[in-house]
Amino acid sequence: MTVAKLRLARDRIHKRDGKREGRKSHAEERPEVVALAKQLRKQGVSYRAISLELAKVGHVNEHGRLFNHKSVRAMLDD
């Protein structure tokens, strides 16, 4: 009975938000960073250069360092 209630609650959340569990994506946490990265990528800028440009504007990862080029790629794949 308890398992069924929990499953229904998870399904309601999924229907409402579109996401059930897990970490928030870059787009959910910082949409302005993703928008800037997409804009730069459309201009033909490399992932590493995008990371540098984001840092110049003041956007760094949760540790205060440059975004890794793989993180930038993951931002744009969402």
C-alpha positions as CSV (number, residue, x, y, z in Angstrom):
1,M,0.0,0.0,0.0
2,T,2.8,2.5,0.9
3,V,4.7,1.6,-2.2
4,A,1.7,2.3,-4.3
5,K,1.1,5.7,-2.7
6,L,4.7,6.7,-3.2
7,R,4.6,5.6,-6.8
8,L,1.5,7.7,-7.5
9,A,3.1,10.7,-5.8
10,R,6.2,10.3,-8.0
11,D,4.0,10.0,-11.1
12,R,2.1,13.2,-10.2
13,I,5.3,15.1,-9.8
14,H,6.6,13.8,-13.1
15,K,3.4,14.8,-14.8
16,R,3.4,18.3,-13.2
17,D,7.1,19.1,-13.6
18,G,8.3,16.8,-16.3
19,K,11.1,15.6,-14.1
20,R,10.9,13.1,-11.3
21,E,14.2,12.7,-9.6
22,G,17.9,13.5,-9.9
23,R,20.1,16.5,-10.2
24,K,18.9,19.7,-11.8
25,S,20.3,20.3,-15.2
26,H,22.3,23.4,-16.1
27,A,19.2,24.8,-17.9
28,E,17.1,24.5,-14.7
29,E,19.7,26.0,-12.4
30,R,21.2,28.7,-14.6
31,P,19.3,29.3,-17.8
32,E,21.2,32.6,-18.5
33,V,24.5,30.7,-18.7
34,V,23.0,28.1,-21.1
35,A,21.6,30.8,-23.3
36,L,24.9,32.6,-23.5
37,A,26.7,29.3,-24.2
38,K,24.2,28.5,-27.0
39,Q,24.7,32.0,-28.5
40,L,28.5,31.6,-28.5
41,R,28.3,28.2,-30.0
42,K,26.1,29.4,-32.9
43,Q,28.9,31.9,-33.6
44,G,31.3,28.9,-34.0
45,V,33.1,29.3,-30.8
46,S,34.8,26.1,-29.4
47,Y,33.7,24.6,-26.1
48,R,36.9,25.6,-24.4
49,A,36.6,29.1,-25.6
50,I,33.0,29.2,-24.4
51,S,34.2,28.2,-21.0
52,L,36.7,31.1,-21.0
53,E,34.1,33.6,-22.2
54,L,31.7,32.4,-19.4
55,A,34.4,33.0,-16.8
56,K,35.1,36.5,-18.1
57,V,31.4,37.3,-17.5
58,G,31.5,35.8,-14.1
59,H,29.9,32.4,-14.7
60,V,31.9,29.6,-13.1
61,N,31.1,26.1,-11.9
62,E,30.0,25.3,-8.3
63,H,33.7,25.1,-7.2
64,G,34.5,28.6,-8.5
65,R,36.6,27.3,-11.5
66,L,36.1,27.4,-15.2
67,F,33.5,25.1,-16.7
68,N,35.1,22.0,-18.1
69,H,34.6,21.8,-21.9
70,K,32.6,18.6,-21.4
71,S,30.3,20.4,-19.0
72,V,29.8,23.1,-21.7
73,R,28.9,20.4,-24.2
74,A,26.5,18.9,-21.7
75,M,24.8,22.3,-21.3
76,L,24.2,22.5,-25.0
77,D,23.0,18.9,-25.4
78,D,20.0,19.5,-23.1
